[in-house]
């Protein structure tokens, strides 16, 4: 099943080119997680959806312009750094996810299809990173790789937008708008093997990234197992699986599209309308002393 959200509040099942409104069952939740997030946080799952007679619900032609992020404010976004060998080489990294572990991104960094990534600084590079994202459906703590996929509710397309500066990963990747997700959730029963999906990412028509998730250093089950050994993964949490080689700078006016086999295609814009100089950011006492010393 493909599960989407219209206008930030209306949960729908996408059937072909139609949207089936299941608000009467799911509820048009106004909470921070959005309707599908609230659905998962309440302990509900795909079996309940599969039992629905969708012919009994109102439907209309799917208006792609009304699509919102399928999960508006996940409680946690767990991300995998350096999880493709070619990206490790590209970035001249000496370490991989096996050394770095996972990191967290702010839930407030999520945006949906058709929205804009906002570049924070006009004098620092900000890159696109196309990734497969998964959504946790069952609480996972110390799960084995054999059992890991049983804890996945759905998959979606993701972008891990990354500022290239000196701050740690969680800071550089948590700016508002830095985690586009969508266009919908594809329930796990529709994806036979998440470790065998083609992924491509374009920036303004230029194909920058192309890979298969078969090239992941930590496979999807291994990543879930590892993350659950560190923290409890809860229903509605999002896990970003890492990006391949081909990351590159974004500029005002760019369009970024990530397409994943059997999942869908997510497209967002890029704007520098609120960008400022990097040195104008709050710098605390150190920044103040540097300014005094330069007088």
C-alpha positions as CSV (number, residue, x, y, z in Angstrom):
1,X,0.0,0.0,0.0
2,X,1.0,3.6,-0.7
3,X,0.1,5.9,2.2
4,X,0.2,9.6,1.8
5,X,-0.9,12.8,3.4
6,X,-2.8,15.6,1.7
7,X,-2.8,19.2,3.0
8,X,-0.8,18.1,6.1
9,X,-3.9,16.5,7.7
10,X,-5.7,14.1,5.4
11,X,-4.5,10.4,5.4
12,X,-5.0,8.7,2.1
13,X,-4.2,5.4,0.5
14,X,-3.0,5.9,-3.1
15,X,-4.5,3.4,-5.5
16,X,-3.3,4.0,-9.1
17,X,-3.9,7.6,-9.8
18,X,-6.5,8.0,-7.1
19,X,-6.4,9.0,-3.4
20,X,-8.7,7.1,-1.0
21,X,-9.6,9.2,2.0
22,X,-9.3,7.0,5.1
23,X,-9.7,9.8,7.7
24,X,-12.7,8.0,9.2
25,X,-10.4,5.1,10.3
26,X,-7.0,6.8,10.8
27,X,-8.2,10.2,11.9
28,X,-7.1,13.5,10.5
29,X,-4.6,14.1,13.3
30,X,-3.5,17.6,14.0
31,X,-0.6,16.5,16.3
32,X,3.0,17.1,15.5
33,X,3.6,13.6,14.0
34,X,0.8,13.9,11.5
35,X,-1.9,11.3,10.8
36,X,0.3,8.4,9.9
37,X,2.8,9.2,12.7
38,X,-0.1,9.3,15.2
39,X,-1.4,6.0,13.8
40,X,1.9,4.3,14.4
41,X,2.5,5.9,17.8
42,X,-0.9,4.5,18.9
43,X,0.3,0.9,18.1
44,X,-1.7,0.4,15.0
45,X,-0.3,-1.3,11.9
46,X,-0.5,-2.5,8.4
47,X,-2.8,-5.5,9.2
48,X,-5.5,-3.0,10.1
49,X,-5.1,-1.2,6.8
50,X,-5.0,-4.4,4.8
51,X,-8.4,-5.4,6.2
52,X,-10.1,-2.3,5.0
53,X,-12.6,-2.4,2.1
54,X,-11.2,0.6,0.2
55,X,-14.2,0.6,-2.1
56,X,-16.3,1.9,0.8
57,X,-14.3,5.1,1.3
58,X,-14.4,8.3,-0.7
59,X,-11.9,8.8,-3.4
60,X,-10.7,11.4,-5.9
61,X,-8.0,11.9,-8.5
62,X,-4.7,12.2,-6.8
63,X,-3.5,15.8,-6.8
64,X,0.3,15.7,-6.5
65,X,0.4,19.3,-5.6
66,X,-1.5,18.6,-2.3
67,X,1.0,16.0,-1.1
68,X,2.7,16.7,2.3
69,X,5.4,14.9,4.1
70,X,4.1,11.5,4.9
71,X,5.5,11.9,8.5
72,X,5.5,15.5,9.6
73,X,7.5,15.4,12.8
74,X,9.1,12.0,13.6
75,X,10.1,11.6,17.2
76,X,13.5,10.5,16.0
77,X,15.4,10.5,12.8
78,X,18.3,8.1,13.0
79,X,20.9,8.5,10.2
80,X,23.8,6.4,8.9
81,X,27.0,8.3,8.0
82,X,29.4,6.9,5.4
83,X,27.4,3.8,4.6
84,X,28.6,3.3,1.0
85,X,32.2,2.6,0.1
86,X,32.2,4.9,-2.9
87,X,31.0,7.8,-0.7
88,X,33.8,7.0,1.8
89,X,36.3,7.3,-1.0
90,X,34.6,10.4,-2.4
91,X,34.7,12.3,0.9
92,X,38.3,11.1,1.7
93,X,36.9,9.6,4.9
94,X,39.2,7.4,6.9
95,X,36.2,5.8,8.8
96,X,32.8,4.4,8.0
97,X,29.6,3.8,9.9
98,X,31.3,0.9,11.6
99,X,33.5,3.5,13.3
100,X,31.2,6.5,13.5
101,X,28.0,4.8,14.5
102,X,24.7,6.5,13.8
103,X,23.6,10.1,14.5
104,X,20.4,11.9,15.1
105,X,18.6,14.6,13.1
106,X,15.9,17.0,14.4
107,X,12.3,16.0,13.6
108,X,11.7,19.6,12.7
109,X,14.0,19.2,9.7
110,X,11.3,17.3,7.7
111,X,9.6,18.8,4.7
112,X,7.5,17.1,2.0
113,X,7.2,16.9,-1.8
114,X,7.3,20.2,-3.6
115,X,8.6,22.2,-0.7
116,X,11.9,24.0,-0.6
117,X,15.2,23.2,1.1
118,X,16.4,26.5,2.6
119,X,20.1,27.1,2.3
120,X,21.3,28.7,5.6
121,X,24.5,30.3,4.4
122,X,25.4,31.8,1.1
123,X,29.2,31.3,1.6
124,X,29.2,27.6,2.8
125,X,28.6,24.6,0.6
126,X,25.4,22.6,1.2
127,X,25.0,19.2,-0.5
128,X,22.3,16.8,-1.5
129,X,22.4,13.2,-0.3
130,X,19.7,10.9,-1.7
131,X,18.8,8.0,0.5
132,X,16.4,5.2,1.2
133,X,14.5,5.9,4.4
134,X,12.5,3.4,6.5
135,X,9.8,3.9,9.1
136,X,9.8,1.8,12.2
137,X,6.4,0.1,12.9
138,X,7.2,-2.0,16.1
139,X,9.4,-1.1,19.1
140,X,12.9,-2.4,18.5
141,X,15.5,-2.9,21.1
142,X,18.5,-5.3,20.7
143,X,16.9,-6.9,17.7
144,X,18.8,-9.4,15.6
145,X,19.5,-8.9,11.9
146,X,17.2,-11.9,11.3
147,X,14.3,-10.2,13.0
148,X,15.1,-6.6,12.0
149,X,12.8,-6.3,9.0
150,X,9.8,-7.4,11.0
151,X,10.1,-4.0,12.7
152,X,9.8,-2.0,9.5
153,X,6.4,-0.5,8.7
154,X,7.2,1.2,5.4
155,X,9.9,2.8,3.1
156,X,10.1,6.2,1.5
157,X,12.5,8.4,-0.4
158,X,14.7,10.7,1.7
159,X,17.2,13.5,1.3
160,X,19.8,14.1,4.0
161,X,20.8,17.7,3.2
162,X,24.2,18.4,4.6
163,X,26.0,21.6,5.4
164,X,29.8,21.4,4.9
165,X,31.2,23.2,7.9
166,X,33.0,22.4,11.2
167,X,30.0,21.6,13.4
168,X,29.2,18.0,14.2
169,X,26.9,16.0,11.9
170,X,23.7,16.4,14.0
171,X,24.1,20.2,13.8
172,X,25.1,20.4,10.1
173,X,22.2,18.2,9.1
174,X,19.4,19.4,11.4
175,X,18.5,22.8,9.9
176,X,14.8,23.2,9.2
177,X,14.0,21.8,5.7
178,X,17.1,19.5,5.7
179,X,15.2,16.2,5.7
180,X,12.8,16.0,2.7
181,X,10.7,12.8,2.9
182,X,8.1,11.4,0.5
183,X,6.2,11.3,-1.7
184,X,4.4,8.6,0.3
185,X,5.1,5.6,2.5
186,X,5.2,2.2,0.8
187,X,4.4,-0.5,3.3
188,X,7.0,-3.1,3.9
189,X,5.0,-6.0,2.4
190,X,5.4,-4.3,-1.0
191,X,9.2,-4.3,-0.8
192,X,10.6,-7.9,-1.1
193,X,14.2,-6.9,-0.5
194,X,15.2,-3.4,0.6
195,X,18.9,-4.3,0.0
196,X,18.3,-4.6,-3.8
197,X,16.8,-1.3,-4.9
198,X,18.1,1.1,-7.5
199,X,18.5,4.7,-6.3
200,X,19.1,7.7,-8.5
201,X,19.3,11.4,-7.6
202,X,19.3,14.4,-10.0
203,X,20.0,18.1,-9.3
204,X,18.4,20.4,-11.9
205,X,18.4,17.6,-14.4
206,X,22.0,16.4,-13.8
207,X,22.2,12.8,-12.7
208,X,24.6,13.0,-9.7
209,X,24.0,9.7,-7.8
210,X,23.2,6.2,-9.0
211,X,23.6,3.1,-7.0
212,X,21.9,0.0,-5.6
213,X,21.1,-0.5,-1.9
214,X,23.0,-3.7,-2.4
215,X,26.1,-1.6,-2.0
216,X,25.3,-0.5,1.6
217,X,28.1,-1.3,4.0
218,X,25.6,-1.9,6.8
219,X,22.6,-3.6,5.1
220,X,19.1,-2.5,6.1
221,X,18.7,-5.3,8.7
222,X,22.2,-4.7,10.0
223,X,21.5,-1.0,10.4
224,X,18.3,-1.6,12.3
225,X,20.0,-4.2,14.5
226,X,22.9,-1.8,15.2
227,X,20.7,1.2,15.9
228,X,18.5,-0.8,18.2
229,X,21.6,-1.8,20.2
230,X,22.2,1.8,21.0
231,X,18.7,3.2,21.5
232,X,15.1,2.0,21.5
233,X,13.5,2.5,18.1
234,X,9.9,3.4,18.4
235,X,6.9,3.3,16.0
236,X,7.1,6.3,13.7
237,X,10.8,6.7,14.0
238,X,12.6,7.3,10.7
239,X,16.0,5.7,9.7
240,X,18.0,7.1,6.9
241,X,20.3,4.4,5.4
242,X,23.1,6.5,4.0
243,X,24.1,8.0,0.7
244,X,26.3,6.9,-2.2
245,X,28.9,8.9,-4.1
246,X,27.8,11.9,-6.2
247,X,27.0,14.4,-3.5
248,X,27.4,18.0,-4.6
249,X,26.6,21.6,-3.9
250,X,23.1,23.1,-4.1
251,X,22.3,26.6,-5.4
252,X,19.4,28.9,-5.3
253,X,16.7,27.7,-7.8
254,X,17.9,24.1,-8.0
255,X,15.4,21.2,-8.2
256,X,16.4,18.0,-6.5
257,X,14.8,14.7,-7.3
258,X,15.5,11.3,-5.7
259,X,13.9,8.2,-7.2
260,X,14.0,4.7,-5.6
261,X,12.9,1.6,-7.3
262,X,9.5,0.3,-6.1
263,X,9.2,3.3,-3.7
264,X,8.6,6.4,-5.7
265,X,10.1,9.8,-6.7
266,X,10.5,12.8,-4.4
267,X,11.2,16.3,-5.8
268,X,11.9,19.5,-3.8
269,X,13.2,22.9,-4.6
270,X,16.1,24.9,-3.2
271,X,16.1,28.5,-2.1
272,X,18.7,30.9,-0.7
273,X,16.1,33.5,0.2
274,X,17.0,33.5,3.9
275,X,20.7,32.7,3.5
276,X,23.2,34.8,5.5
277,X,27.0,34.9,5.9
278,X,28.4,32.0,7.9
279,X,30.3,34.4,10.3
280,X,27.0,36.1,11.3
281,X,25.8,33.0,13.1
282,X,25.8,33.1,16.9
283,X,29.3,32.3,18.1
284,X,29.2,32.8,21.8
285,X,32.1,34.1,23.9
286,X,34.7,32.8,21.4
287,X,33.2,34.8,18.6
288,X,33.0,37.9,20.7
289,X,36.7,37.6,21.7
290,X,37.7,37.1,18.1
291,X,35.8,40.3,17.1
292,X,37.5,42.3,19.9
293,X,40.9,41.0,18.9
294,X,40.5,42.2,15.3
295,X,39.8,45.8,16.2
